[in-house]
Amino acid sequence: MLTRRDAFAGFVLSLGFVSTGIAGQAWAAPLPLGWSPAALTPAQARALDAAAELIVPATDTPGARAVGVPQFIDRAGGDWCSPAQAKLLRSG
């Protein structure tokens, strides 16, 4: 049975991970975009850039940011999606 003390300890641990762990590194100081988004707003592009790096972080191999995953997704939204699909992608 989970007690309030255990739940609080888990919450504090999670908060510590977010602020200092992998998530903290990705969100702490957003890097300026080295590319101009075509289908996304600059704020959406920065959020996509940070989320992609959280999912595939740089280790001894390049991360999502280094291999251009955010640019690929932005280009897909602008070039390959219909206007209705691109609008749905941006709103999601």
Secondary structure by P-SEA (a helix, b strand, c coil): cccaaaaaaaaaaaaaaaaccaaaaacccccccccccccccaaaaaaaaaaaaaacccccccccccccaaaaaaaaacccccaaaaaaaaac
